[in-house]
Amino acid sequence: MATFLLTCIALIAFAANSLLARAALAGGTIDPASYTAIRLISGAAILVGVVAYRGHEAAVRARTGSWISAVAIFIYAIAFSLAYGRLGAATGAVILFASVQGTMVIWGALRADRPKPRELAGLLVAFAALVWLLLPRLDSPDPVGSALMALAGVAWGIYSLGGRGTADPVDATAGNFVRAALLCIPLAFAPFTFGYTDTHGIVLAVLSGAVTSGLGYVIWYRALPRLSTTQAAAVQLAVPVIAAFGGVALLGESLTTRLVLASAGILGGLALATLKPARRR
C-alpha cells in the first residue's frame, strides 16, 4: 500500500510540473529564463535540505553528481520552459514523455543487441503517431514549441541514462541540481531573459522546483526500489494522461480528437517497446 501511494504521489508531481509551467508561462506572469532559474535554485535548496536531514553533509559533496548531468538538467529545464509558452499542458507532456522514453529505448538498442521485433514495432508505432500529431494542420501544435519540448525530452533522457547505477540517487540529484543552479547565472546577462516576474509566477516556479521536482524525485526514489523495471516503465505511461486531464480540469484546455488518438498511439507503442510480456508458468 505504501509503495502504491508513493508511486501515485510521484506521478502526480511529475505531471504537475507541466501544469505549473503552463499556468505560469502562458499566463504571462513570468518569463521562461526567470522560471527556469527559480525552479532549479529552489529545487537545489530543497534537495540540499533533504541531504542534510538524512545526516549527510549540509553542503553537497563535490563528488556527488556531475557537470555532464547538470548540463543535461539545465538544457531540459530551459527548453521545457520555453516550450510551455507555446504548447498546452497535454501536448507538451506527450511530446516530452515520448522523447524521454524514445531516447532511452534507442540508446539501449544501440548499446545492446539488435532490437526485438516487438520493440521495433513499438518504436515505429510511437514514432508514426508522433509524426502524425506534429503534421502541419489547423489543430497541430506549434512547431517551435514541439521542437523545444523534444529537445527537453532528449536532455532528460540523457540525464536519466547517466544516473543509472548511482549508489545514492538523492545525493546525486542534489549535486546535479546545485550545479545546474550555478549554470543559471549567465541567464541574468542574456538580453531576452528576466523581462518580467510577479508574485504569482514566482510562487509557481518555486512550487515546481521545490515540491513537484525536488520532493517529487525524492518520493520517486523511495518507491523505485520496490518496483520492477517493467512496473517502473509502465506506471510512467500515466504521466501524460494525468497532465492531459489536469490541463482540462485546472487550466481550461480542450482535448482534441487528434491529440487523444495520437497520445494513444504514442503511449501504446512505447508500452510495446519497453514492457516485457509476462512469462507463462
C-alpha positions as CSV (number, residue, x, y, z in Angstrom):
1,M,0.0,0.0,0.0
2,A,2.9,2.4,0.9
3,T,4.6,1.7,-2.5
4,F,1.3,2.3,-4.4
5,L,0.8,5.6,-2.5
6,L,4.3,6.9,-3.0
7,T,4.2,6.0,-6.7
8,C,0.9,7.8,-7.2
9,I,2.2,10.9,-5.5
10,A,5.4,10.9,-7.6
11,L,3.5,10.5,-10.8
12,I,1.1,13.4,-9.9
13,A,4.1,15.5,-9.0
14,F,5.7,14.9,-12.4
15,A,2.5,15.7,-14.2
16,A,2.1,18.8,-12.1
17,N,5.4,20.2,-13.5
18,S,3.7,20.6,-16.8
19,L,0.6,22.2,-15.3
20,L,2.6,24.7,-13.2
21,A,4.8,25.6,-16.1
22,R,1.9,26.1,-18.5
23,A,0.0,28.2,-15.9
24,A,2.9,30.4,-15.2
25,L,4.3,30.9,-18.7
26,A,1.1,31.0,-20.8
27,G,-0.4,33.4,-18.3
28,G,2.4,35.9,-18.8
29,T,3.3,36.0,-15.1
30,I,7.0,35.2,-15.6
31,D,9.5,34.9,-18.4
32,P,11.0,31.4,-19.3
33,A,14.5,32.2,-18.0
34,S,13.4,33.5,-14.7
35,Y,11.1,30.5,-14.3
36,T,14.0,28.1,-15.1
37,A,16.4,29.8,-12.7
38,I,13.9,30.0,-9.8
39,R,12.9,26.3,-10.4
40,L,16.4,25.0,-10.4
41,I,17.6,27.1,-7.4
42,S,14.6,26.2,-5.3
43,G,15.0,22.5,-6.3
44,A,18.6,22.6,-5.3
45,A,17.8,24.2,-2.0
46,I,15.2,21.6,-1.0
47,L,17.4,18.7,-2.1
48,V,20.3,20.0,-0.1
49,G,18.0,20.3,2.9
50,V,16.9,16.7,2.4
51,V,20.6,15.6,2.2
52,A,21.3,17.5,5.5
53,Y,18.2,16.0,7.2
54,R,19.4,12.5,6.3
55,G,22.5,13.2,8.2
56,H,24.9,13.8,5.3
57,E,27.0,16.9,4.9
58,A,24.8,20.0,4.5
59,A,26.8,21.2,1.6
60,V,26.6,18.6,-1.2
61,R,29.9,17.0,-1.7
62,A,31.9,17.7,-4.8
63,R,31.9,14.0,-5.8
64,T,28.1,13.7,-5.9
65,G,26.6,14.4,-9.2
66,S,28.4,15.5,-12.3
67,W,28.7,18.5,-14.6
68,I,27.5,16.5,-17.6
69,S,24.3,15.6,-15.7
70,A,23.9,19.2,-14.6
71,V,24.2,20.5,-18.2
72,A,21.6,17.9,-19.2
73,I,19.2,19.1,-16.4
74,F,19.8,22.8,-17.4
75,I,19.1,22.1,-21.1
76,Y,16.0,20.2,-20.2
77,A,14.7,22.9,-17.8
78,I,15.3,25.9,-20.2
79,A,13.9,24.1,-23.2
80,F,10.9,22.9,-21.1
81,S,10.2,26.5,-20.0
82,L,10.5,28.0,-23.5
83,A,8.3,25.2,-24.9
84,Y,5.4,25.7,-22.5
85,G,5.0,29.3,-23.6
86,R,3.8,27.8,-26.9
87,L,2.2,24.4,-26.0
88,G,-0.7,23.2,-24.0
89,A,0.0,21.0,-20.9
90,A,-1.3,17.8,-22.5
91,T,0.5,18.2,-25.8
92,G,3.8,19.2,-24.1
93,A,3.6,16.2,-21.7
94,V,3.0,13.8,-24.6
95,I,5.9,15.1,-26.6
96,L,8.2,15.3,-23.6
97,F,7.4,11.7,-22.5
98,A,7.7,10.3,-26.0
99,S,11.1,12.0,-26.4
100,V,12.4,10.8,-23.0
101,Q,11.3,7.2,-23.5
102,G,12.4,7.2,-27.1
103,T,15.9,8.4,-26.2
104,M,16.3,5.7,-23.6
105,V,15.0,2.9,-25.8
106,I,17.1,3.9,-28.8
107,W,20.2,4.2,-26.6
108,G,19.5,0.7,-25.2
109,A,19.1,-0.7,-28.7
110,L,22.4,0.8,-29.8
111,R,24.3,-0.4,-26.8
112,A,22.9,-3.9,-26.7
113,D,21.8,-6.5,-29.2
114,R,19.5,-5.7,-32.1
115,P,16.0,-4.7,-31.0
116,K,13.4,-7.5,-31.0
117,P,10.6,-7.4,-33.5
118,R,8.1,-6.4,-30.8
119,E,10.4,-3.5,-29.6
120,L,11.0,-2.3,-33.2
121,A,7.3,-2.4,-33.9
122,G,6.5,-0.4,-30.8
123,L,9.0,2.3,-31.7
124,L,7.6,2.6,-35.2
125,V,4.1,2.9,-33.9
126,A,5.1,5.6,-31.4
127,F,7.1,7.5,-34.0
128,A,4.4,7.4,-36.6
129,A,1.8,8.6,-34.1
130,L,4.1,11.5,-33.0
131,V,4.8,12.5,-36.6
132,W,1.0,12.5,-37.3
133,L,0.5,14.7,-34.2
134,L,3.0,17.2,-35.4
135,L,2.0,17.3,-39.1
136,P,1.0,20.8,-40.2
137,R,-2.7,21.2,-39.7
138,L,-5.0,23.7,-38.1
139,D,-5.0,21.8,-34.8
140,S,-1.4,20.8,-34.8
141,P,0.9,22.0,-32.0
142,D,3.3,24.9,-32.5
143,P,6.4,23.5,-34.4
144,V,8.9,25.6,-32.5
145,G,7.4,24.6,-29.1
146,S,7.3,21.0,-30.2
147,A,11.0,21.1,-31.2
148,L,11.9,22.7,-27.9
149,M,9.9,20.1,-25.9
150,A,11.5,17.3,-27.9
151,L,14.9,18.7,-27.0
152,A,13.9,18.8,-23.4
153,G,12.9,15.2,-23.6
154,V,16.2,14.1,-25.1
155,A,18.1,16.0,-22.5
156,W,16.1,14.4,-19.7
157,G,16.6,11.0,-21.3
158,I,20.4,11.6,-21.3
159,Y,20.3,12.6,-17.7
160,S,18.3,9.5,-16.8
161,L,20.7,7.3,-18.6
162,G,23.7,8.9,-16.8
163,G,22.0,8.3,-13.4
164,R,21.7,4.5,-13.8
165,G,23.6,2.6,-11.2
166,T,24.0,5.6,-8.9
167,A,24.7,4.4,-5.3
168,D,22.7,7.2,-3.7
169,P,20.3,8.9,-6.2
170,V,19.1,11.6,-3.8
171,D,22.6,12.8,-3.1
172,A,23.5,12.6,-6.8
173,T,20.3,14.5,-7.8
174,A,21.1,17.2,-5.1
175,G,24.6,17.6,-6.5
176,N,23.3,17.8,-10.1
177,F,20.7,20.4,-9.2
178,V,23.3,22.6,-7.3
179,R,25.5,22.6,-10.4
180,A,22.5,23.3,-12.7
181,A,21.5,26.2,-10.5
182,L,25.0,27.7,-10.9
183,L,24.6,27.4,-14.7
184,C,21.6,29.7,-14.4
185,I,23.9,32.7,-13.6
186,P,24.6,33.6,-17.2
187,L,20.9,33.9,-17.9
188,A,20.9,37.2,-15.9
189,F,23.0,38.7,-18.6
190,A,21.1,37.4,-21.6
191,P,19.1,40.1,-23.5
192,F,15.9,38.1,-23.7
193,T,15.7,37.0,-20.0
194,F,14.4,38.3,-16.8
195,G,12.0,40.5,-18.6
196,Y,9.1,40.2,-16.2
197,T,8.1,38.4,-13.0
198,D,5.3,38.8,-10.5
199,T,4.5,37.1,-7.2
200,H,2.1,34.5,-8.8
201,G,4.8,33.4,-11.3
202,I,7.5,33.2,-8.7
203,V,5.3,31.1,-6.4
204,L,4.5,28.7,-9.3
205,A,8.2,28.4,-10.1
206,V,9.1,27.7,-6.5
207,L,6.4,25.1,-6.3
208,S,7.7,23.4,-9.4
209,G,11.3,23.4,-8.2
210,A,10.9,22.6,-4.5
211,V,7.8,20.4,-4.5
212,T,7.0,18.8,-7.8
213,S,10.6,18.5,-8.9
214,G,12.8,18.2,-5.7
215,L,10.5,16.4,-3.4
216,G,8.9,14.6,-6.3
217,Y,12.2,13.0,-7.2
218,V,12.9,12.0,-3.5
219,I,9.5,10.3,-3.3
220,W,10.0,8.6,-6.6
221,Y,13.4,7.2,-5.5
222,R,11.7,5.9,-2.3
223,A,9.2,4.0,-4.4
224,L,11.5,2.9,-7.3
225,P,13.5,0.1,-5.4
226,R,10.2,-1.6,-4.7
227,L,9.1,-1.6,-8.4
228,S,10.4,-3.9,-11.1
229,T,11.9,-2.3,-14.2
230,T,8.7,-3.3,-16.1
231,Q,6.5,-1.8,-13.4
232,A,8.5,1.5,-13.3
233,A,8.2,1.8,-17.1
234,A,4.5,1.0,-17.1
235,V,3.5,3.5,-14.4
236,Q,5.2,6.3,-16.1
237,L,2.8,5.9,-19.0
238,A,0.3,7.6,-16.7
239,V,2.1,10.9,-16.5
240,P,0.9,12.4,-19.9
241,V,-2.6,11.2,-19.1
242,I,-2.6,12.9,-15.7
243,A,-1.3,16.1,-17.3
244,A,-3.9,16.0,-20.0
245,F,-6.8,15.7,-17.7
246,G,-5.2,18.2,-15.3
247,G,-5.0,20.7,-18.1
248,V,-8.7,20.2,-18.9
249,A,-9.8,20.4,-15.3
250,L,-7.5,23.1,-14.0
251,L,-6.4,25.2,-17.0
252,G,-9.5,25.1,-19.1
253,E,-7.7,23.3,-22.0
254,S,-9.5,21.2,-24.5
255,L,-8.6,17.7,-25.7
256,T,-8.8,17.4,-29.4
257,T,-9.6,14.1,-31.1
258,R,-6.3,14.2,-32.8
259,L,-4.4,14.6,-29.5
260,V,-6.3,11.7,-27.9
261,L,-5.7,9.4,-30.8
262,A,-2.0,10.4,-31.2
263,S,-1.4,10.0,-27.5
264,A,-2.9,6.5,-27.5
265,G,-0.7,5.5,-30.4
266,I,2.5,7.0,-28.8
267,L,1.9,5.5,-25.4
268,G,0.8,2.2,-26.8
269,G,3.9,2.0,-29.0
270,L,6.2,2.9,-26.1
271,A,4.5,0.3,-23.9
272,L,5.0,-2.3,-26.6
273,A,8.7,-1.4,-26.9
274,T,9.5,-1.1,-23.2
275,L,7.3,-3.5,-21.3
276,K,8.2,-7.2,-21.2
277,P,5.4,-9.7,-21.7
278,A,4.5,-11.8,-18.6
279,R,6.1,-15.2,-18.6
280,R,3.9,-18.2,-18.6
281,R,4.3,-20.6,-15.7
